Amino acid sequence: MISLRQHAISLVAVFLALALGLFLGSGFVGDRMNSVTGTSRDRIGDLENQRDDLNGQLNAANSFDQAVAPRLIANSLRGQSVVVVTAPNAADADVAAVKESISGAGGKFAGQIALTDQFLADQHAEQLRTIVDQTIPPGAMLRPELTDSGGRAGDLVGSLVLVRPGTTPARAADRAMGLQALRDGGFIDYTDNAVSQADLVVLVTGDEFGRDSGAQGSVVARFGAAMTSRGQGGILVGRSGSALGGSPVAVVRSDPALGNAMSTVDNVDQQTGRITAILALAADADGHTGAYGTGPGAIAITVGADGKPGD
């Protein structure tokens, strides 16, 4: 409920600031044309006081979220391991906050894999597919319907790193060899001996992809969805603006097949979004996906008490 209130306060503050700007403009013209008295100044003062009051309420809501976060997420991921994957535009602060939240929720951090700019580049797509096909461990199979570079790479990385009940995890040697091949090709980066088997994945992206990004958002989105399906669940998180244009969050939300595969959170740069990310990851592990946040395509601000999208 506090998240909904915070969102409402934010919107009101924005509109109030716009109203204040318009009033200042109209007051200036009025003063020039009609020599208006101090009434305009009084009205401006009232608007400024309302704006300051709303900003105070918003800051209080943010402080409240930060204070209750540990209790809201406590033990949400107990007994589960989580690997973090980052897109090239992911903010370091967001990545650090996600890893801290995983620990605070009782989850085990299973390592971090960074997708490189080369991974997203269309001119290297064929090379990526070739490396993926040459790296499939003996006895393993990738899904034949995944022919795009992002989906095929996600399927491979997921099979190497993730595991779900009823499946046999990849051998440590196969995982090391497969990840090494992708790193040698310039498509991913990670710290040696720091990526272990995981149950869940969090894919962290940044804000809106630019107009010249082409299909890069689709590559990240399809990678995430394919990788997630190899484990118990996964989410794609981005900061404010990540649900716009051709960004990965927007791509997932526009495609029901991708949206059913993984949840999305579009405001991980805010405390509310970081809480939601952990709750959404836990819900995804239970088979409940959703689109959360305040951007286009979000169906709820956060996860409900039943693990499904709240009101």
URMONOR-V501987 format. One record per residue. N is the residue number from 1. RES is the residue in three letters. PSI is psi as a letter, one per 40 degrees, with the letter a starting at -180 (* if undefined). NEAR is the number of other ideal C-beta (glycine too) atoms within 8 Angstrom. Layout:
BEGIN
N	RES	PSI	NEAR
N	RES	PSI	NEAR
END
This chain:
BEGIN
1	MET	d	4
2	ILE	d	9
3	SER	d	12
4	LEU	d	9
5	ARG	d	9
6	GLN	d	13
7	HIS	d	10
8	ALA	d	8
9	ILE	d	12
10	SER	d	9
11	LEU	d	8
12	VAL	d	9
13	ALA	d	12
14	VAL	d	8
15	PHE	d	8
16	LEU	d	12
17	ALA	d	9
18	LEU	d	8
19	ALA	d	9
20	LEU	d	12
21	GLY	d	8
22	LEU	d	8
23	PHE	d	12
24	LEU	d	9
25	GLY	d	8
26	SER	d	8
27	GLY	d	13
28	PHE	d	8
29	VAL	d	8
30	GLY	d	10
31	ASP	d	10
32	ARG	d	5
33	MET	d	6
34	ASN	e	5
35	SER	f	5
36	VAL	i	8
37	THR	a	5
38	GLY	e	5
39	THR	d	7
40	SER	d	12
41	ARG	d	8
42	ASP	d	8
43	ARG	d	10
44	ILE	d	12
45	GLY	d	8
46	ASP	d	8
47	LEU	d	12
48	GLU	d	9
49	ASN	d	8
50	GLN	d	9
51	ARG	d	12
52	ASP	d	8
53	ASP	d	8
54	LEU	d	12
55	ASN	d	9
56	GLY	d	8
57	GLN	d	9
58	LEU	d	12
59	ASN	d	8
60	ALA	d	8
61	ALA	d	12
62	ASN	d	11
63	SER	d	8
64	PHE	d	9
65	ASP	d	14
66	GLN	d	8
67	ALA	d	6
68	VAL	e	9
69	ALA	d	13
70	PRO	d	7
71	ARG	d	6
72	LEU	d	8
73	ILE	e	13
74	ALA	h	9
75	ASN	e	6
76	SER	d	12
77	LEU	f	15
78	ARG	h	8
79	GLY	e	4
80	GLN	i	11
81	SER	i	12
82	VAL	h	16
83	VAL	i	15
84	VAL	h	16
85	VAL	h	15
86	THR	h	13
87	ALA	i	13
88	PRO	d	10
89	ASN	e	8
90	ALA	h	11
91	ALA	h	9
92	ASP	d	6
93	ALA	d	7
94	ASP	d	14
95	VAL	d	13
96	ALA	d	8
97	ALA	d	10
98	VAL	d	15
99	LYS	d	11
100	GLU	d	8
101	SER	d	14
102	ILE	d	15
103	SER	d	9
104	GLY	d	11
105	ALA	e	14
106	GLY	e	10
107	GLY	i	13
108	LYS	h	7
109	PHE	h	10
110	ALA	e	11
111	GLY	i	12
112	GLN	h	13
113	ILE	h	15
114	ALA	h	10
115	LEU	h	13
116	THR	i	11
117	ASP	d	6
118	GLN	d	8
119	PHE	d	13
120	LEU	e	11
121	ALA	h	9
122	ASP	d	6
123	GLN	e	4
124	HIS	e	11
125	ALA	d	11
126	GLU	d	7
127	GLN	d	8
128	LEU	d	14
129	ARG	d	12
130	THR	d	8
131	ILE	d	12
132	VAL	d	14
133	ASP	d	9
134	GLN	e	7
135	THR	e	11
136	ILE	h	9
137	PRO	i	12
138	PRO	h	4
139	GLY	e	3
140	ALA	i	9
141	MET	h	4
142	LEU	i	12
143	ARG	h	7
144	PRO	d	5
145	GLU	e	4
146	LEU	g	12
147	THR	e	7
148	ASP	i	10
149	SER	d	11
150	GLY	d	13
151	GLY	d	13
152	ARG	d	16
153	ALA	d	16
154	GLY	d	16
155	ASP	d	15
156	LEU	d	13
157	VAL	d	16
158	GLY	d	15
159	SER	d	12
160	LEU	d	12
161	VAL	d	18
162	LEU	i	17
163	VAL	i	11
164	ARG	i	9
165	PRO	h	4
166	GLY	e	3
167	THR	i	6
168	THR	h	3
169	PRO	i	6
170	ALA	i	13
171	ARG	i	7
172	ALA	d	6
173	ALA	d	6
174	ASP	d	12
175	ARG	d	13
176	ALA	d	8
177	MET	d	10
178	GLY	d	14
179	LEU	d	15
180	GLN	d	8
181	ALA	d	11
182	LEU	d	14
183	ARG	d	11
184	ASP	d	6
185	GLY	e	9
186	GLY	e	7
187	PHE	d	13
188	ILE	i	12
189	ASP	i	6
190	TYR	i	12
191	THR	h	7
192	ASP	h	4
193	ASN	f	4
194	ALA	e	8
195	VAL	h	13
196	SER	i	7
197	GLN	i	10
198	ALA	i	14
199	ASP	d	12
200	LEU	i	18
201	VAL	i	18
202	VAL	h	15
203	LEU	h	18
204	VAL	h	14
205	THR	i	15
206	GLY	b	10
207	ASP	a	9
208	GLU	h	8
209	PHE	i	10
210	GLY	i	5
211	ARG	d	4
212	ASP	e	4
213	SER	e	9
214	GLY	b	6
215	ALA	e	8
216	GLN	d	11
217	GLY	d	14
218	SER	d	12
219	VAL	d	14
220	VAL	d	17
221	ALA	d	16
222	ARG	d	15
223	PHE	d	15
224	GLY	d	17
225	ALA	d	15
226	ALA	d	18
227	MET	d	18
228	THR	d	16
229	SER	e	9
230	ARG	e	12
231	GLY	a	16
232	GLN	e	9
233	GLY	i	15
234	GLY	i	15
235	ILE	i	15
236	LEU	h	16
237	VAL	i	17
238	GLY	i	17
239	ARG	i	13
240	SER	h	10
241	GLY	e	10
242	SER	e	17
243	ALA	e	15
244	LEU	i	9
245	GLY	b	8
246	GLY	f	11
247	SER	i	16
248	PRO	d	17
249	VAL	d	17
250	ALA	d	15
251	VAL	d	15
252	VAL	d	16
253	ARG	d	13
254	SER	e	6
255	ASP	h	9
256	PRO	d	5
257	ALA	d	7
258	LEU	d	12
259	GLY	d	12
260	ASN	e	6
261	ALA	d	10
262	MET	i	16
263	SER	i	15
264	THR	i	19
265	VAL	h	15
266	ASP	e	18
267	ASN	f	13
268	VAL	e	15
269	ASP	e	9
270	GLN	i	9
271	GLN	d	9
272	THR	d	12
273	GLY	d	16
274	ARG	d	13
275	ILE	d	15
276	THR	d	16
277	ALA	d	15
278	ILE	d	15
279	LEU	d	13
280	ALA	d	14
281	LEU	d	17
282	ALA	d	12
283	ALA	d	14
284	ASP	d	16
285	ALA	d	11
286	ASP	e	8
287	GLY	e	6
288	HIS	h	8
289	THR	i	10
290	GLY	i	13
291	ALA	h	14
292	TYR	i	17
293	GLY	a	13
294	THR	e	8
295	GLY	i	13
296	PRO	h	7
297	GLY	e	11
298	ALA	h	14
299	ILE	e	7
300	ALA	i	12
301	ILE	d	12
302	THR	a	11
303	VAL	h	13
304	GLY	i	10
305	ALA	d	4
306	ASP	e	4
307	GLY	e	9
308	LYS	i	9
309	PRO	h	9
310	GLY	i	9
311	ASP	*	4
END
